[in-house]
Amino acid sequence: MVETMTKSRAEQAAALEVWAENVEFEDLKEADTGSLRAIAKVVDQRNAVADELWAAVRAARQDGRSWSEIATMLGVSKQAAQQKYGPMSAAS
């Protein structure tokens, strides 16, 4: 699961591990973290979908599809599609 975390989340997890190694047992309180875990799960899913979308746009550009066609599929303007995905496709 660490592989899918952003660097800042991974760094925060590492800091939490250090804290956990040094905390006194008597200072601990039980907490329900289910809602926070749900957020983290959805963030990981969102990041995976974003990566998949970037790959799909890259593939469409490599297949010769126009920015107008891609923008239509994204539900945005041609300019918005180019601004968000243009630098990525130029680097590929």
PDB file with one MODEL, atoms N, CA, C and O in Angstrom:
MODEL        1
ATOM      1  N   MET A   1       0.823  -1.196   0.000  1.00  0.00           N
ATOM      2  CA  MET A   1       0.000   0.000   0.000  1.00  0.00           C
ATOM      3  C   MET A   1       0.861   1.250   0.000  1.00  0.00           C
ATOM      4  O   MET A   1       0.432   2.279  -0.522  1.00  0.00           O
ATOM      5  N   VAL A   2       2.046   1.200   0.561  1.00  0.00           N
ATOM      6  CA  VAL A   2       2.924   2.362   0.591  1.00  0.00           C
ATOM      7  C   VAL A   2       3.277   2.812  -0.817  1.00  0.00           C
ATOM      8  O   VAL A   2       3.473   4.005  -1.049  1.00  0.00           O
ATOM      9  N   GLU A   3       3.364   1.856  -1.789  1.00  0.00           N
ATOM     10  CA  GLU A   3       3.722   2.217  -3.146  1.00  0.00           C
ATOM     11  C   GLU A   3       2.727   3.204  -3.749  1.00  0.00           C
ATOM     12  O   GLU A   3       3.109   4.051  -4.556  1.00  0.00           O
ATOM     13  N   THR A   4       1.468   3.105  -3.371  1.00  0.00           N
ATOM     14  CA  THR A   4       0.445   3.955  -3.971  1.00  0.00           C
ATOM     15  C   THR A   4       0.292   5.284  -3.249  1.00  0.00           C
ATOM     16  O   THR A   4      -0.453   6.153  -3.702  1.00  0.00           O
ATOM     17  N   MET A   5       0.982   5.448  -2.141  1.00  0.00           N
ATOM     18  CA  MET A   5       0.874   6.700  -1.393  1.00  0.00           C
ATOM     19  C   MET A   5       1.689   7.797  -2.053  1.00  0.00           C
ATOM     20  O   MET A   5       2.711   7.534  -2.687  1.00  0.00           O
ATOM     21  N   THR A   6       1.227   9.022  -1.898  1.00  0.00           N
ATOM     22  CA  THR A   6       2.049  10.132  -2.327  1.00  0.00           C
ATOM     23  C   THR A   6       3.223  10.229  -1.369  1.00  0.00           C
ATOM     24  O   THR A   6       3.179   9.683  -0.266  1.00  0.00           O
ATOM     25  N   LYS A   7       4.267  10.921  -1.786  1.00  0.00           N
ATOM     26  CA  LYS A   7       5.449  11.016  -0.940  1.00  0.00           C
ATOM     27  C   LYS A   7       5.108  11.634   0.404  1.00  0.00           C
ATOM     28  O   LYS A   7       5.598  11.169   1.433  1.00  0.00           O
ATOM     29  N   SER A   8       4.284  12.665   0.421  1.00  0.00           N
ATOM     30  CA  SER A   8       3.957  13.303   1.694  1.00  0.00           C
ATOM     31  C   SER A   8       3.200  12.348   2.615  1.00  0.00           C
ATOM     32  O   SER A   8       3.427  12.345   3.825  1.00  0.00           O
ATOM     33  N   ARG A   9       2.298  11.535   2.049  1.00  0.00           N
ATOM     34  CA  ARG A   9       1.595  10.555   2.883  1.00  0.00           C
ATOM     35  C   ARG A   9       2.561   9.497   3.380  1.00  0.00           C
ATOM     36  O   ARG A   9       2.451   9.048   4.521  1.00  0.00           O
ATOM     37  N   ALA A  10       3.504   9.093   2.546  1.00  0.00           N
ATOM     38  CA  ALA A  10       4.498   8.102   2.957  1.00  0.00           C
ATOM     39  C   ALA A  10       5.382   8.670   4.064  1.00  0.00           C
ATOM     40  O   ALA A  10       5.713   7.974   5.024  1.00  0.00           O
ATOM     41  N   GLU A  11       5.756   9.921   3.924  1.00  0.00           N
ATOM     42  CA  GLU A  11       6.566  10.575   4.962  1.00  0.00           C
ATOM     43  C   GLU A  11       5.789  10.686   6.268  1.00  0.00           C
ATOM     44  O   GLU A  11       6.348  10.485   7.347  1.00  0.00           O
ATOM     45  N   GLN A  12       4.517  11.001   6.174  1.00  0.00           N
ATOM     46  CA  GLN A  12       3.687  11.088   7.374  1.00  0.00           C
ATOM     47  C   GLN A  12       3.543   9.722   8.032  1.00  0.00           C
ATOM     48  O   GLN A  12       3.549   9.619   9.259  1.00  0.00           O
ATOM     49  N   ALA A  13       3.414   8.684   7.230  1.00  0.00           N
ATOM     50  CA  ALA A  13       3.324   7.331   7.780  1.00  0.00           C
ATOM     51  C   ALA A  13       4.618   6.955   8.488  1.00  0.00           C
ATOM     52  O   ALA A  13       4.586   6.321   9.543  1.00  0.00           O
ATOM     53  N   ALA A  14       5.757   7.341   7.915  1.00  0.00           N
ATOM     54  CA  ALA A  14       7.049   7.054   8.552  1.00  0.00           C
ATOM     55  C   ALA A  14       7.171   7.798   9.879  1.00  0.00           C
ATOM     56  O   ALA A  14       7.663   7.244  10.862  1.00  0.00           O
ATOM     57  N   ALA A  15       6.726   9.043   9.906  1.00  0.00           N
ATOM     58  CA  ALA A  15       6.767   9.823  11.150  1.00  0.00           C
ATOM     59  C   ALA A  15       5.864   9.193  12.200  1.00  0.00           C
ATOM     60  O   ALA A  15       6.201   9.179  13.384  1.00  0.00           O
ATOM     61  N   LEU A  16       4.726   8.676  11.775  1.00  0.00           N
ATOM     62  CA  LEU A  16       3.819   8.013  12.703  1.00  0.00           C
ATOM     63  C   LEU A  16       4.463   6.744  13.267  1.00  0.00           C
ATOM     64  O   LEU A  16       4.281   6.429  14.443  1.00  0.00           O
ATOM     65  N   GLU A  17       5.193   6.037  12.461  1.00  0.00           N
ATOM     66  CA  GLU A  17       5.899   4.837  12.928  1.00  0.00           C
ATOM     67  C   GLU A  17       6.917   5.204  14.007  1.00  0.00           C
ATOM     68  O   GLU A  17       7.029   4.515  15.021  1.00  0.00           O
ATOM     69  N   VAL A  18       7.654   6.284  13.787  1.00  0.00           N
ATOM     70  CA  VAL A  18       8.635   6.740  14.788  1.00  0.00           C
ATOM     71  C   VAL A  18       7.916   7.090  16.083  1.00  0.00           C
ATOM     72  O   VAL A  18       8.355   6.707  17.168  1.00  0.00           O
ATOM     73  N   TRP A  19       6.810   7.820  15.967  1.00  0.00           N
ATOM     74  CA  TRP A  19       6.035   8.187  17.162  1.00  0.00           C
ATOM     75  C   TRP A  19       5.561   6.934  17.885  1.00  0.00           C
ATOM     76  O   TRP A  19       5.655   6.844  19.109  1.00  0.00           O
ATOM     77  N   ALA A  20       5.051   5.966  17.125  1.00  0.00           N
ATOM     78  CA  ALA A  20       4.504   4.747  17.723  1.00  0.00           C
ATOM     79  C   ALA A  20       5.571   3.968  18.486  1.00  0.00           C
ATOM     80  O   ALA A  20       5.277   3.336  19.501  1.00  0.00           O
ATOM     81  N   GLU A  21       6.796   4.014  18.003  1.00  0.00           N
ATOM     82  CA  GLU A  21       7.879   3.316  18.694  1.00  0.00           C
ATOM     83  C   GLU A  21       8.235   3.970  20.026  1.00  0.00           C
ATOM     84  O   GLU A  21       8.803   3.317  20.902  1.00  0.00           O
ATOM     85  N   ASN A  22       7.909   5.251  20.187  1.00  0.00           N
ATOM     86  CA  ASN A  22       8.332   6.000  21.371  1.00  0.00           C
ATOM     87  C   ASN A  22       7.206   6.347  22.340  1.00  0.00           C
ATOM     88  O   ASN A  22       7.475   6.834  23.438  1.00  0.00           O
ATOM     89  N   VAL A  23       5.969   6.112  21.965  1.00  0.00           N
ATOM     90  CA  VAL A  23       4.842   6.493  22.817  1.00  0.00           C
ATOM     91  C   VAL A  23       4.715   5.524  24.001  1.00  0.00           C
ATOM     92  O   VAL A  23       5.012   4.335  23.887  1.00  0.00           O
ATOM     93  N   GLU A  24       4.281   6.049  25.101  1.00  0.00           N
ATOM     94  CA  GLU A  24       4.042   5.224  26.292  1.00  0.00           C
ATOM     95  C   GLU A  24       2.661   4.578  26.181  1.00  0.00           C
ATOM     96  O   GLU A  24       1.697   5.234  25.786  1.00  0.00           O
ATOM     97  N   PHE A  25       2.567   3.312  26.524  1.00  0.00           N
ATOM     98  CA  PHE A  25       1.314   2.581  26.431  1.00  0.00           C
ATOM     99  C   PHE A  25       0.194   3.278  27.198  1.00  0.00           C
ATOM    100  O   PHE A  25      -0.946   3.315  26.734  1.00  0.00           O
ATOM    101  N   GLU A  26       0.508   3.824  28.359  1.00  0.00           N
ATOM    102  CA  GLU A  26      -0.510   4.475  29.193  1.00  0.00           C
ATOM    103  C   GLU A  26      -1.105   5.714  28.521  1.00  0.00           C
ATOM    104  O   GLU A  26      -2.209   6.134  28.869  1.00  0.00           O
ATOM    105  N   ASP A  27      -0.390   6.297  27.571  1.00  0.00           N
ATOM    106  CA  ASP A  27      -0.865   7.503  26.889  1.00  0.00           C
ATOM    107  C   ASP A  27      -1.795   7.203  25.715  1.00  0.00           C
ATOM    108  O   ASP A  27      -2.384   8.117  25.137  1.00  0.00           O
ATOM    109  N   LEU A  28      -1.924   5.944  25.368  1.00  0.00           N
ATOM    110  CA  LEU A  28      -2.724   5.575  24.205  1.00  0.00           C
ATOM    111  C   LEU A  28      -4.212   5.528  24.535  1.00  0.00           C
ATOM    112  O   LEU A  28      -4.605   5.123  25.629  1.00  0.00           O
ATOM    113  N   LYS A  29      -5.038   5.950  23.571  1.00  0.00           N
ATOM    114  CA  LYS A  29      -6.489   5.861  23.670  1.00  0.00           C
ATOM    115  C   LYS A  29      -6.983   5.161  22.415  1.00  0.00           C
ATOM    116  O   LYS A  29      -6.459   5.376  21.322  1.00  0.00           O
ATOM    117  N   GLU A  30      -7.996   4.322  22.583  1.00  0.00           N
ATOM    118  CA  GLU A  30      -8.566   3.633  21.423  1.00  0.00           C
ATOM    119  C   GLU A  30      -9.345   4.638  20.581  1.00  0.00           C
ATOM    120  O   GLU A  30     -10.077   5.476  21.108  1.00  0.00           O
ATOM    121  N   ALA A  31      -9.175   4.540  19.276  1.00  0.00           N
ATOM    122  CA  ALA A  31      -9.872   5.451  18.366  1.00  0.00           C
ATOM    123  C   ALA A  31     -10.388   4.672  17.163  1.00  0.00           C
ATOM    124  O   ALA A  31      -9.714   3.774  16.659  1.00  0.00           O
ATOM    125  N   ASP A  32     -11.571   5.018  16.714  1.00  0.00           N
ATOM    126  CA  ASP A  32     -12.135   4.428  15.506  1.00  0.00           C
ATOM    127  C   ASP A  32     -11.616   5.228  14.313  1.00  0.00           C
ATOM    128  O   ASP A  32     -11.980   6.390  14.133  1.00  0.00           O
ATOM    129  N   THR A  33     -10.778   4.613  13.514  1.00  0.00           N
ATOM    130  CA  THR A  33     -10.178   5.308  12.375  1.00  0.00           C
ATOM    131  C   THR A  33     -10.816   4.902  11.044  1.00  0.00           C
ATOM    132  O   THR A  33     -10.276   5.187   9.975  1.00  0.00           O
ATOM    133  N   GLY A  34     -11.944   4.250  11.118  1.00  0.00           N
ATOM    134  CA  GLY A  34     -12.605   3.773   9.901  1.00  0.00           C
ATOM    135  C   GLY A  34     -12.882   4.861   8.884  1.00  0.00           C
ATOM    136  O   GLY A  34     -12.669   4.663   7.688  1.00  0.00           O
ATOM    137  N   SER A  35     -13.353   6.006   9.347  1.00  0.00           N
ATOM    138  CA  SER A  35     -13.670   7.081   8.399  1.00  0.00           C
ATOM    139  C   SER A  35     -12.407   7.634   7.753  1.00  0.00           C
ATOM    140  O   SER A  35     -12.429   8.003   6.579  1.00  0.00           O
ATOM    141  N   LEU A  36     -11.308   7.697   8.497  1.00  0.00           N
ATOM    142  CA  LEU A  36     -10.055   8.179   7.921  1.00  0.00           C
ATOM    143  C   LEU A  36      -9.480   7.164   6.934  1.00  0.00           C
ATOM    144  O   LEU A  36      -8.926   7.535   5.899  1.00  0.00           O
ATOM    145  N   ARG A  37      -9.618   5.888   7.264  1.00  0.00           N
ATOM    146  CA  ARG A  37      -9.171   4.853   6.341  1.00  0.00           C
ATOM    147  C   ARG A  37      -9.982   4.889   5.049  1.00  0.00           C
ATOM    148  O   ARG A  37      -9.446   4.649   3.967  1.00  0.00           O
ATOM    149  N   ALA A  38     -11.268   5.189   5.162  1.00  0.00           N
ATOM    150  CA  ALA A  38     -12.124   5.293   3.971  1.00  0.00           C
ATOM    151  C   ALA A  38     -11.645   6.428   3.068  1.00  0.00           C
ATOM    152  O   ALA A  38     -11.620   6.287   1.845  1.00  0.00           O
ATOM    153  N   ILE A  39     -11.266   7.552   3.676  1.00  0.00           N
ATOM    154  CA  ILE A  39     -10.742   8.680   2.893  1.00  0.00           C
ATOM    155  C   ILE A  39      -9.469   8.258   2.174  1.00  0.00           C
ATOM    156  O   ILE A  39      -9.323   8.499   0.976  1.00  0.00           O
ATOM    157  N   ALA A  40      -8.549   7.631   2.895  1.00  0.00           N
ATOM    158  CA  ALA A  40      -7.282   7.204   2.292  1.00  0.00           C
ATOM    159  C   ALA A  40      -7.519   6.231   1.140  1.00  0.00           C
ATOM    160  O   ALA A  40      -6.834   6.303   0.120  1.00  0.00           O
ATOM    161  N   LYS A  41      -8.474   5.333   1.293  1.00  0.00           N
ATOM    162  CA  LYS A  41      -8.789   4.360   0.245  1.00  0.00           C
ATOM    163  C   LYS A  41      -9.300   5.063  -1.013  1.00  0.00           C
ATOM    164  O   LYS A  41      -8.888   4.739  -2.127  1.00  0.00           O
ATOM    165  N   VAL A  42     -10.202   6.031  -0.823  1.00  0.00           N
ATOM    166  CA  VAL A  42     -10.759   6.748  -1.967  1.00  0.00           C
ATOM    167  C   VAL A  42      -9.679   7.606  -2.639  1.00  0.00           C
ATOM    168  O   VAL A  42      -9.660   7.720  -3.865  1.00  0.00           O
ATOM    169  N   VAL A  43      -8.794   8.200  -1.860  1.00  0.00           N
ATOM    170  CA  VAL A  43      -7.688   8.979  -2.433  1.00  0.00           C
ATOM    171  C   VAL A  43      -6.805   8.070  -3.289  1.00  0.00           C
ATOM    172  O   VAL A  43      -6.408   8.451  -4.391  1.00  0.00           O
ATOM    173  N   ASP A  44      -6.501   6.894  -2.799  1.00  0.00           N
ATOM    174  CA  ASP A  44      -5.704   5.943  -3.581  1.00  0.00           C
ATOM    175  C   ASP A  44      -6.425   5.569  -4.873  1.00  0.00           C
ATOM    176  O   ASP A  44      -5.794   5.474  -5.926  1.00  0.00           O
ATOM    177  N   GLN A  45      -7.731   5.358  -4.805  1.00  0.00           N
ATOM    178  CA  GLN A  45      -8.507   5.032  -5.999  1.00  0.00           C
ATOM    179  C   GLN A  45      -8.507   6.202  -6.978  1.00  0.00           C
ATOM    180  O   GLN A  45      -8.361   6.010  -8.185  1.00  0.00           O
ATOM    181  N   ARG A  46      -8.672   7.419  -6.448  1.00  0.00           N
ATOM    182  CA  ARG A  46      -8.670   8.620  -7.299  1.00  0.00           C
ATOM    183  C   ARG A  46      -7.331   8.746  -8.013  1.00  0.00           C
ATOM    184  O   ARG A  46      -7.291   9.051  -9.205  1.00  0.00           O
ATOM    185  N   ASN A  47      -6.236   8.515  -7.295  1.00  0.00           N
ATOM    186  CA  ASN A  47      -4.918   8.615  -7.910  1.00  0.00           C
ATOM    187  C   ASN A  47      -4.732   7.559  -8.993  1.00  0.00           C
ATOM    188  O   ASN A  47      -4.137   7.833 -10.035  1.00  0.00           O
ATOM    189  N   ALA A  48      -5.234   6.363  -8.751  1.00  0.00           N
ATOM    190  CA  ALA A  48      -5.132   5.301  -9.751  1.00  0.00           C
ATOM    191  C   ALA A  48      -5.938   5.655 -11.004  1.00  0.00           C
ATOM    192  O   ALA A  48      -5.484   5.425 -12.125  1.00  0.00           O
ATOM    193  N   VAL A  49      -7.127   6.213 -10.808  1.00  0.00           N
ATOM    194  CA  VAL A  49      -7.961   6.613 -11.947  1.00  0.00           C
ATOM    195  C   VAL A  49      -7.291   7.752 -12.707  1.00  0.00           C
ATOM    196  O   VAL A  49      -7.309   7.767 -13.938  1.00  0.00           O
ATOM    197  N   ALA A  50      -6.704   8.697 -11.993  1.00  0.00           N
ATOM    198  CA  ALA A  50      -6.008   9.815 -12.656  1.00  0.00           C
ATOM    199  C   ALA A  50      -4.848   9.297 -13.500  1.00  0.00           C
ATOM    200  O   ALA A  50      -4.647   9.757 -14.624  1.00  0.00           O
ATOM    201  N   ASP A  51      -4.088   8.349 -12.970  1.00  0.00           N
ATOM    202  CA  ASP A  51      -2.986   7.756 -13.735  1.00  0.00           C
ATOM    203  C   ASP A  51      -3.500   7.046 -14.976  1.00  0.00           C
ATOM    204  O   ASP A  51      -2.910   7.151 -16.051  1.00  0.00           O
ATOM    205  N   GLU A  52      -4.604   6.324 -14.822  1.00  0.00           N
ATOM    206  CA  GLU A  52      -5.192   5.601 -15.948  1.00  0.00           C
ATOM    207  C   GLU A  52      -5.698   6.581 -17.010  1.00  0.00           C
ATOM    208  O   GLU A  52      -5.567   6.320 -18.206  1.00  0.00           O
ATOM    209  N   LEU A  53      -6.270   7.697 -16.579  1.00  0.00           N
ATOM    210  CA  LEU A  53      -6.768   8.703 -17.516  1.00  0.00           C
ATOM    211  C   LEU A  53      -5.614   9.337 -18.292  1.00  0.00           C
ATOM    212  O   LEU A  53      -5.710   9.531 -19.504  1.00  0.00           O
ATOM    213  N   TRP A  54      -4.523   9.659 -17.591  1.00  0.00           N
ATOM    214  CA  TRP A  54      -3.343  10.205 -18.273  1.00  0.00           C
ATOM    215  C   TRP A  54      -2.860   9.226 -19.347  1.00  0.00           C
ATOM    216  O   TRP A  54      -2.541   9.636 -20.463  1.00  0.00           O
ATOM    217  N   ALA A  55      -2.807   7.947 -19.014  1.00  0.00           N
ATOM    218  CA  ALA A  55      -2.352   6.939 -19.970  1.00  0.00           C
ATOM    219  C   ALA A  55      -3.303   6.858 -21.167  1.00  0.00           C
ATOM    220  O   ALA A  55      -2.858   6.702 -22.304  1.00  0.00           O
ATOM    221  N   ALA A  56      -4.594   6.964 -20.916  1.00  0.00           N
ATOM    222  CA  ALA A  56      -5.575   6.901 -21.999  1.00  0.00           C
ATOM    223  C   ALA A  56      -5.448   8.109 -22.925  1.00  0.00           C
ATOM    224  O   ALA A  56      -5.539   7.973 -24.145  1.00  0.00           O
ATOM    225  N   VAL A  57      -5.239   9.278 -22.350  1.00  0.00           N
ATOM    226  CA  VAL A  57      -5.059  10.487 -23.168  1.00  0.00           C
ATOM    227  C   VAL A  57      -3.770  10.354 -23.980  1.00  0.00           C
ATOM    228  O   VAL A  57      -3.755  10.670 -25.169  1.00  0.00           O
ATOM    229  N   ARG A  58      -2.703   9.895 -23.356  1.00  0.00           N
ATOM    230  CA  ARG A  58      -1.438   9.696 -24.069  1.00  0.00           C
ATOM    231  C   ARG A  58      -1.639   8.731 -25.243  1.00  0.00           C
ATOM    232  O   ARG A  58      -1.157   8.978 -26.348  1.00  0.00           O
ATOM    233  N   ALA A  59      -2.352   7.634 -24.992  1.00  0.00           N
ATOM    234  CA  ALA A  59      -2.598   6.651 -26.048  1.00  0.00           C
ATOM    235  C   ALA A  59      -3.434   7.258 -27.176  1.00  0.00           C
ATOM    236  O   ALA A  59      -3.171   7.004 -28.351  1.00  0.00           O
ATOM    237  N   ALA A  60      -4.425   8.048 -26.822  1.00  0.00           N
ATOM    238  CA  ALA A  60      -5.264   8.694 -27.835  1.00  0.00           C
ATOM    239  C   ALA A  60      -4.439   9.636 -28.708  1.00  0.00           C
ATOM    240  O   ALA A  60      -4.614   9.680 -29.926  1.00  0.00           O
ATOM    241  N   ARG A  61      -3.543  10.384 -28.080  1.00  0.00           N
ATOM    242  CA  ARG A  61      -2.685  11.289 -28.848  1.00  0.00           C
ATOM    243  C   ARG A  61      -1.743  10.492 -29.743  1.00  0.00           C
ATOM    244  O   ARG A  61      -1.514  10.871 -30.892  1.00  0.00           O
ATOM    245  N   GLN A  62      -1.198   9.399 -29.235  1.00  0.00           N
ATOM    246  CA  GLN A  62      -0.301   8.561 -30.042  1.00  0.00           C
ATOM    247  C   GLN A  62      -1.046   7.900 -31.199  1.00  0.00           C
ATOM    248  O   GLN A  62      -0.457   7.579 -32.231  1.00  0.00           O
ATOM    249  N   ASP A  63      -2.354   7.703 -31.010  1.00  0.00           N
ATOM    250  CA  ASP A  63      -3.197   7.152 -32.080  1.00  0.00           C
ATOM    251  C   ASP A  63      -3.652   8.222 -33.062  1.00  0.00           C
ATOM    252  O   ASP A  63      -4.397   7.934 -33.999  1.00  0.00           O
ATOM    253  N   GLY A  64      -3.201   9.467 -32.846  1.00  0.00           N
ATOM    254  CA  GLY A  64      -3.533  10.551 -33.770  1.00  0.00           C
ATOM    255  C   GLY A  64      -4.853  11.243 -33.499  1.00  0.00           C
ATOM    256  O   GLY A  64      -5.342  11.988 -34.348  1.00  0.00           O
ATOM    257  N   ARG A  65      -5.442  11.014 -32.333  1.00  0.00           N
ATOM    258  CA  ARG A  65      -6.716  11.665 -32.018  1.00  0.00           C
ATOM    259  C   ARG A  65      -6.465  13.136 -31.723  1.00  0.00           C
ATOM    260  O   ARG A  65      -5.437  13.499 -31.151  1.00  0.00           O
ATOM    261  N   SER A  66      -7.412  13.978 -32.118  1.00  0.00           N
ATOM    262  CA  SER A  66      -7.271  15.428 -31.937  1.00  0.00           C
ATOM    263  C   SER A  66      -7.615  15.836 -30.507  1.00  0.00           C
ATOM    264  O   SER A  66      -8.286  15.109 -29.774  1.00  0.00           O
ATOM    265  N   TRP A  67      -7.138  17.013 -30.139  1.00  0.00           N
ATOM    266  CA  TRP A  67      -7.482  17.547 -28.814  1.00  0.00           C
ATOM    267  C   TRP A  67      -8.980  17.784 -28.713  1.00  0.00           C
ATOM    268  O   TRP A  67      -9.555  17.649 -27.633  1.00  0.00           O
ATOM    269  N   SER A  68      -9.621  18.136 -29.824  1.00  0.00           N
ATOM    270  CA  SER A  68     -11.080  18.339 -29.802  1.00  0.00           C
ATOM    271  C   SER A  68     -11.806  17.036 -29.468  1.00  0.00           C
ATOM    272  O   SER A  68     -12.754  17.033 -28.683  1.00  0.00           O
ATOM    273  N   GLU A  69     -11.361  15.936 -30.062  1.00  0.00           N
ATOM    274  CA  GLU A  69     -11.978  14.637 -29.786  1.00  0.00           C
ATOM    275  C   GLU A  69     -11.745  14.230 -28.326  1.00  0.00           C
ATOM    276  O   GLU A  69     -12.663  13.782 -27.639  1.00  0.00           O
ATOM    277  N   ILE A  70     -10.518  14.393 -27.875  1.00  0.00           N
ATOM    278  CA  ILE A  70     -10.181  14.033 -26.501  1.00  0.00           C
ATOM    279  C   ILE A  70     -10.978  14.890 -25.528  1.00  0.00           C
ATOM    280  O   ILE A  70     -11.512  14.383 -24.542  1.00  0.00           O
ATOM    281  N   ALA A  71     -11.057  16.183 -25.803  1.00  0.00           N
ATOM    282  CA  ALA A  71     -11.796  17.095 -24.924  1.00  0.00           C
ATOM    283  C   ALA A  71     -13.261  16.697 -24.833  1.00  0.00           C
ATOM    284  O   ALA A  71     -13.864  16.771 -23.763  1.00  0.00           O
ATOM    285  N   THR A  72     -13.830  16.277 -25.948  1.00  0.00           N
ATOM    286  CA  THR A  72     -15.231  15.842 -25.954  1.00  0.00           C
ATOM    287  C   THR A  72     -15.413  14.655 -25.011  1.00  0.00           C
ATOM    288  O   THR A  72     -16.367  14.610 -24.234  1.00  0.00           O
ATOM    289  N   MET A  73     -14.496  13.701 -25.085  1.00  0.00           N
ATOM    290  CA  MET A  73     -14.590  12.528 -24.204  1.00  0.00           C
ATOM    291  C   MET A  73     -14.388  12.907 -22.733  1.00  0.00           C
ATOM    292  O   MET A  73     -14.973  12.283 -21.847  1.00  0.00           O
ATOM    293  N   LEU A  74     -13.573  13.917 -22.474  1.00  0.00           N
ATOM    294  CA  LEU A  74     -13.325  14.365 -21.100  1.00  0.00           C
ATOM    295  C   LEU A  74     -14.436  15.265 -20.571  1.00  0.00           C
ATOM    296  O   LEU A  74     -14.563  15.462 -19.363  1.00  0.00           O
ATOM    297  N   GLY A  75     -15.245  15.811 -21.492  1.00  0.00           N
ATOM    298  CA  GLY A  75     -16.308  16.727 -21.074  1.00  0.00           C
ATOM    299  C   GLY A  75     -15.786  18.108 -20.720  1.00  0.00           C
ATOM    300  O   GLY A  75     -16.355  18.806 -19.881  1.00  0.00           O
ATOM    301  N   VAL A  76     -14.681  18.497 -21.378  1.00  0.00           N
ATOM    302  CA  VAL A  76     -14.078  19.809 -21.141  1.00  0.00           C
ATOM    303  C   VAL A  76     -13.806  20.473 -22.483  1.00  0.00           C
ATOM    304  O   VAL A  76     -14.004  19.866 -23.535  1.00  0.00           O
ATOM    305  N   SER A  77     -13.358  21.709 -22.442  1.00  0.00           N
ATOM    306  CA  SER A  77     -13.006  22.397 -23.675  1.00  0.00           C
ATOM    307  C   SER A  77     -11.672  21.873 -24.211  1.00  0.00           C
ATOM    308  O   SER A  77     -10.882  21.275 -23.481  1.00  0.00           O
ATOM    309  N   LYS A  78     -11.447  22.110 -25.493  1.00  0.00           N
ATOM    310  CA  LYS A  78     -10.188  21.715 -26.118  1.00  0.00           C
ATOM    311  C   LYS A  78      -9.016  22.357 -25.382  1.00  0.00           C
ATOM    312  O   LYS A  78      -7.998  21.714 -25.127  1.00  0.00           O
ATOM    313  N   GLN A  79      -9.177  23.632 -25.046  1.00  0.00           N
ATOM    314  CA  GLN A  79      -8.108  24.349 -24.355  1.00  0.00           C
ATOM    315  C   GLN A  79      -7.820  23.741 -22.980  1.00  0.00           C
ATOM    316  O   GLN A  79      -6.661  23.621 -22.582  1.00  0.00           O
ATOM    317  N   ALA A  80      -8.871  23.361 -22.263  1.00  0.00           N
ATOM    318  CA  ALA A  80      -8.680  22.759 -20.938  1.00  0.00           C
ATOM    319  C   ALA A  80      -7.942  21.427 -21.057  1.00  0.00           C
ATOM    320  O   ALA A  80      -7.058  21.126 -20.255  1.00  0.00           O
ATOM    321  N   ALA A  81      -8.306  20.640 -22.053  1.00  0.00           N
ATOM    322  CA  ALA A  81      -7.638  19.348 -22.261  1.00  0.00           C
ATOM    323  C   ALA A  81      -6.164  19.555 -22.584  1.00  0.00           C
ATOM    324  O   ALA A  81      -5.300  18.866 -22.042  1.00  0.00           O
ATOM    325  N   GLN A  82      -5.883  20.504 -23.468  1.00  0.00           N
ATOM    326  CA  GLN A  82      -4.495  20.771 -23.845  1.00  0.00           C
ATOM    327  C   GLN A  82      -3.680  21.296 -22.661  1.00  0.00           C
ATOM    328  O   GLN A  82      -2.526  20.909 -22.475  1.00  0.00           O
ATOM    329  N   GLN A  83      -4.283  22.175 -21.867  1.00  0.00           N
ATOM    330  CA  GLN A  83      -3.564  22.730 -20.722  1.00  0.00           C
ATOM    331  C   GLN A  83      -3.207  21.651 -19.710  1.00  0.00           C
ATOM    332  O   GLN A  83      -2.104  21.644 -19.165  1.00  0.00           O
ATOM    333  N   LYS A  84      -4.142  20.741 -19.462  1.00  0.00           N
ATOM    334  CA  LYS A  84      -3.900  19.728 -18.444  1.00  0.00           C
ATOM    335  C   LYS A  84      -3.015  18.596 -18.960  1.00  0.00           C
ATOM    336  O   LYS A  84      -2.105  18.155 -18.258  1.00  0.00           O
ATOM    337  N   TYR A  85      -3.270  18.123 -20.173  1.00  0.00           N
ATOM    338  CA  TYR A  85      -2.603  16.938 -20.676  1.00  0.00           C
ATOM    339  C   TYR A  85      -1.552  17.218 -21.754  1.00  0.00           C
ATOM    340  O   TYR A  85      -0.765  16.333 -22.090  1.00  0.00           O
ATOM    341  N   GLY A  86      -1.530  18.418 -22.289  1.00  0.00           N
ATOM    342  CA  GLY A  86      -0.590  18.760 -23.359  1.00  0.00           C
ATOM    343  C   GLY A  86       0.866  18.582 -22.987  1.00  0.00           C
ATOM    344  O   GLY A  86       1.617  17.971 -23.747  1.00  0.00           O
ATOM    345  N   PRO A  87       1.296  19.103 -21.827  1.00  0.00           N
ATOM    346  CA  PRO A  87       2.718  18.932 -21.465  1.00  0.00           C
ATOM    347  C   PRO A  87       3.108  17.467 -21.348  1.00  0.00           C
ATOM    348  O   PRO A  87       4.235  17.099 -21.681  1.00  0.00           O
ATOM    349  N   MET A  88       2.197  16.632 -20.882  1.00  0.00           N
ATOM    350  CA  MET A  88       2.464  15.206 -20.747  1.00  0.00           C
ATOM    351  C   MET A  88       2.644  14.572 -22.113  1.00  0.00           C
ATOM    352  O   MET A  88       3.554  13.763 -22.298  1.00  0.00           O
ATOM    353  N   SER A  89       1.801  14.919 -23.073  1.00  0.00           N
ATOM    354  CA  SER A  89       1.875  14.252 -24.353  1.00  0.00           C
ATOM    355  C   SER A  89       3.084  14.738 -25.166  1.00  0.00           C
ATOM    356  O   SER A  89       3.602  14.003 -26.006  1.00  0.00           O
ATOM    357  N   ALA A  90       3.525  15.960 -24.918  1.00  0.00           N
ATOM    358  CA  ALA A  90       4.712  16.474 -25.600  1.00  0.00           C
ATOM    359  C   ALA A  90       5.969  15.773 -25.119  1.00  0.00           C
ATOM    360  O   ALA A  90       6.919  15.606 -25.884  1.00  0.00           O
ATOM    361  N   ALA A  91       5.983  15.361 -23.854  1.00  0.00           N
ATOM    362  CA  ALA A  91       7.142  14.688 -23.269  1.00  0.00           C
ATOM    363  C   ALA A  91       7.226  13.237 -23.696  1.00  0.00           C
ATOM    364  O   ALA A  91       8.288  12.622 -23.593  1.00  0.00           O
ATOM    365  N   SER A  92       6.125  12.681 -24.172  1.00  0.00           N
ATOM    366  CA  SER A  92       6.092  11.250 -24.526  1.00  0.00           C
ATOM    367  C   SER A  92       6.601  11.013 -25.918  1.00  0.00           C
ATOM    368  O   SER A  92       6.641   9.870 -26.374  1.00  0.00           O
TER     369      SER A  92
ENDMDL
END
